Amino acid sequence: MTISSSGQLDLAALFDLHQRQLLGLTLRITGDFALAEDALQETFLSAHRAAEKFRGECAPATWLFRIAAREAIRQRARRDARRARDLQYANQDRSSGPDRQPAADTVLSWREKAQRLLSALDRLPDDQRLALILLSVRELPAGEIARLLGVTPATVYTRAFRARQRLNELLGGDDLPAAPARA
């Protein structure tokens, strides 16, 4: 139970109950374990600061997952901005040379395919990536995802569908896991 007898959120119990799932969510959004941990820590701090404002319009877990998703997206955006700045500086300093292309017959290992998938996921719009991850990877019900994101279940399915289409384009037709059946 995450609501105490006095009607207040029991944050310690809520964190203990959902910490692993929240870390999984933040890791899938950020693609980086250290960033995911940072996002999780910020999630807990944000939840602690906002606990008095919790209105009970959704389940406490949904509220916490929403905070985690937003924080992970923020962490990812900060990282991407840093990378863009670093790349800009690196491009200014790099001397021009021949591009190295891998041999066409190079067989990608599972790890390389996983890295390609994560890279492609990073290129998706945040709303599509989040819908796809929550629906297909975390296997949350569309109704719960809809409440979490403040949209309809149909929008969740549409975003996940569009994310799959875009991933297929980015990955050049590599096999993607099957879409979950609508509930």
C-alpha positions in Angstrom: 0.0 0.0 0.0 1.4 3.4 -0.9 -1.2 5.6 0.9 -0.8 5.8 4.7 -3.7 5.5 7.1 -3.7 9.3 7.4 -4.3 9.6 3.6 -0.7 10.7 2.8 1.6 9.1 0.2 3.9 6.6 1.8 6.9 7.5 -0.5 9.3 5.1 1.1 6.9 2.2 0.3 6.2 3.5 -3.1 9.9 3.8 -3.9 10.7 0.4 -2.6 7.9 -1.2 -4.6 8.7 0.4 -7.9 12.4 1.2 -7.8 13.5 -1.5 -10.2 10.7 -0.8 -12.7 11.5 2.9 -12.6 15.2 2.3 -13.2 14.3 0.1 -16.2 12.1 2.8 -17.6 14.7 5.6 -17.1 17.4 3.3 -18.6 15.3 2.6 -21.7 14.6 6.3 -22.2 18.1 7.5 -21.6 20.0 4.5 -23.0 22.7 5.1 -20.4 22.9 3.5 -16.9 24.5 6.5 -15.2 22.0 8.9 -16.7 19.2 6.5 -15.7 20.4 6.4 -12.1 20.6 10.2 -12.1 17.1 10.4 -13.5 15.9 8.0 -10.8 17.4 10.0 -8.1 15.9 13.2 -9.5 12.6 11.4 -9.7 12.6 10.6 -6.0 13.6 14.1 -5.1 10.9 15.6 -7.3 8.3 13.2 -5.9 9.3 14.1 -2.3 9.0 17.8 -3.1 5.6 17.3 -4.8 4.1 14.7 -2.5 1.9 17.3 -0.8 0.5 18.3 -4.2 -0.5 14.7 -5.1 -4.3 14.9 -5.7 -5.0 11.3 -6.1 -6.4 11.6 -9.6 -4.3 8.6 -10.7 -2.6 5.8 -8.9 0.5 6.8 -7.0 2.5 4.5 -9.2 1.3 6.2 -12.3 2.1 9.6 -10.8 5.6 8.3 -10.0 6.2 6.8 -13.4 5.1 10.1 -15.0 7.7 12.0 -13.0 10.3 9.4 -13.9 9.6 9.6 -17.6 9.8 13.3 -17.6 13.0 13.3 -15.7 14.6 10.7 -17.9 13.6 12.8 -21.0 15.2 15.9 -19.3 18.4 14.0 -18.6 18.5 12.7 -22.1 18.0 16.1 -23.6 20.8 17.5 -21.4 23.1 14.7 -22.6 22.2 15.3 -26.2 22.8 19.0 -25.9 26.3 18.3 -24.4 27.0 15.8 -27.2 26.0 18.3 -29.8 28.3 20.9 -28.3 31.2 18.4 -28.1 30.6 17.3 -31.6 30.6 20.9 -32.8 34.0 21.5 -31.1 35.4 18.2 -32.3 34.4 18.9 -35.9 36.1 22.3 -35.8 39.4 20.6 -34.7 39.3 17.5 -36.8 41.4 17.3 -39.9 39.7 16.0 -43.0 40.6 12.4 -44.0 39.1 9.5 -45.8 35.9 8.1 -44.3 36.2 4.5 -43.2 33.3 2.3 -44.2 32.9 -1.1 -42.8 32.9 -3.9 -45.3 29.5 -4.6 -46.8 29.7 -8.3 -45.9 30.4 -7.6 -42.2 28.0 -9.7 -40.2 26.6 -7.7 -37.2 26.8 -9.4 -33.9 23.9 -9.3 -31.5 25.6 -6.6 -29.5 26.0 -4.5 -32.6 22.3 -4.9 -33.6 21.3 -4.0 -30.1 23.4 -0.8 -30.3 21.8 0.0 -33.6 18.4 -0.4 -32.1 19.3 1.8 -29.1 20.7 4.4 -31.5 17.5 4.3 -33.6 15.4 4.6 -30.5 17.3 7.7 -29.6 16.3 9.3 -32.9 12.6 8.8 -32.3 10.5 11.7 -31.0 10.1 11.5 -27.2 6.4 10.8 -27.3 6.7 7.9 -29.7 9.7 6.4 -28.0 8.0 6.5 -24.6 4.8 5.0 -25.9 6.7 2.2 -27.6 8.8 1.4 -24.6 6.0 1.4 -22.1 3.7 -0.6 -24.4 6.1 -3.1 -26.0 9.0 -3.4 -23.5 7.4 -2.6 -20.1 4.2 -4.2 -21.4 2.0 -1.8 -19.5 -1.7 -1.7 -20.4 -2.5 1.0 -23.0 -5.1 2.5 -20.6 -2.5 3.0 -17.9 0.0 4.5 -20.4 -2.7 6.8 -21.6 -3.3 8.1 -18.0 0.4 8.4 -17.5 0.9 10.5 -20.7 -2.4 12.3 -20.5 -3.7 11.0 -23.9 -6.2 8.4 -25.1 -5.4 4.7 -25.5 -5.8 5.1 -29.2 -3.1 7.8 -29.2 -0.8 5.4 -27.3 -1.2 2.7 -30.0 -0.8 5.3 -32.8 2.4 6.6 -31.3 3.8 3.1 -30.8 2.8 2.2 -34.4 4.5 5.3 -35.8 7.6 4.6 -33.7 7.8 1.0 -35.1 7.4 2.4 -38.7 10.2 4.9 -38.1 12.4 2.2 -36.5 11.9 0.0 -39.5 13.0 2.9 -41.7 16.0 3.7 -39.6 17.1 0.0 -39.3 16.6 -0.8 -42.9 14.1 -3.5 -42.4 15.9 -5.4 -39.6 13.5 -7.6 -37.7 11.7 -5.8 -34.9 9.8 -7.6 -32.1 6.1 -8.0 -32.9 3.7 -5.4 -31.8 1.5 -6.4 -28.8 -2.1 -7.2 -29.4 -4.6 -4.5 -28.5 -6.4 -5.2 -25.2 
